[in-house]
Structures are given as structure tokens and as C-alpha cells.
Amino acid sequence: MKPQTQHMIDVLRTTIRALGLTLSEVEKRLGVSRGYLTRLFSGTMDLRFDQVAEIAEAVGVEPEEVLRLAFPPSQKPATPEALRLREALGVPPPDAPPPPQVESALERELERIVAKTLRKMVAESER
């Protein structure tokens, strides 16, 4: 088994454990036979990307998050090939600042309500 595959299996196993689930519970959510994850995690079966995504979704985590946990962005400078690939896919360079987030009307209203509630609570506690 390749080291990257073993690492992904370790991340999946840790994710399941950290969320307080058992392999049996996840197998039920996946609708697979008992022992499926044991066989998959032991290397008896080859791990495929679609299985990683299905397991992540079964435990309530986005597949992208599992991939980020397993393989966080590198701190090394991107290779010329990686930069060309980013350009071809329309992905901004890693050192580019993220685009500003546009605050929605709902967010502004929630902030207003929270601020009003906090002011009221402070005023009442000062009485």
C-alpha cells in the first residue's frame, strides 16, 4: 500500500473515531456489509476516491474537508507545473489574498439583532 493511501485511511479512521462513531455504524449508514471498512482499511480492498467521498458524507463531513485534513496546502512554493495547472483551472495563486466576502442582508440583520440584545443585557445588568 502506498504511503499516501495509508495516510488517507488513517485520516478516515481518525475522523470516524473523533466523531464518536464505530465502523459498524458507518457501515450501516453506507449500506454495506459488516466488515467492509475493516477490509478496506486493512488494504484487502483498494481505496478509491469515491469511497473516500462516500465515507466522509456518511459521517457528515464534506469530502473536501477530509482531503484538506489529509493533505493540507503545502507551504512550499508552487512548481511551474502547478502554477500552469492553477491558471488552466482558474484557481488563484496560493499567495493571492482571498476575494472579499460580501456581507449579506441576513448577516447584517443578525449582527444588528445580536448587538441590540447585548446592549439590552448590559443595560439590565447595570441596574
CORKA-V311234 format. One record per backbone hydrogen bond with DSSP energy under -0.5 kcal/mol. NH is the residue of the N-H (numbers start at 1). CO is the residue of the C=O. Records with the same first field share a line. If there is no record, write none. Layout:
NH=CO + CO
This chain:
6=2
7=3
8=4
9=5
10=6
11=7
12=8
13=9
14=10
15=11
16=12
17=13
18=14
19=15
20=17
21=16
26=22
27=23
28=24
29=25
30=26
31=27
32=27
36=33
39=35
40=36
41=37
42=38
43=39 + 40
44=39
45=39
52=48
53=49
54=50
55=51
56=52
57=53
58=54
59=55 + 56
60=57
61=56
65=62
66=62
67=63
68=64
69=65
70=66
71=67
83=79
84=80
85=81
86=82
87=83
88=84
89=85
90=86 + 87
91=86
96=93
103=101
108=104
109=105
110=106
111=107
112=108
113=109
114=110
115=111
116=112
117=113
118=114
119=115
120=116
121=117
122=118
123=119
124=120
125=121
126=122
127=124
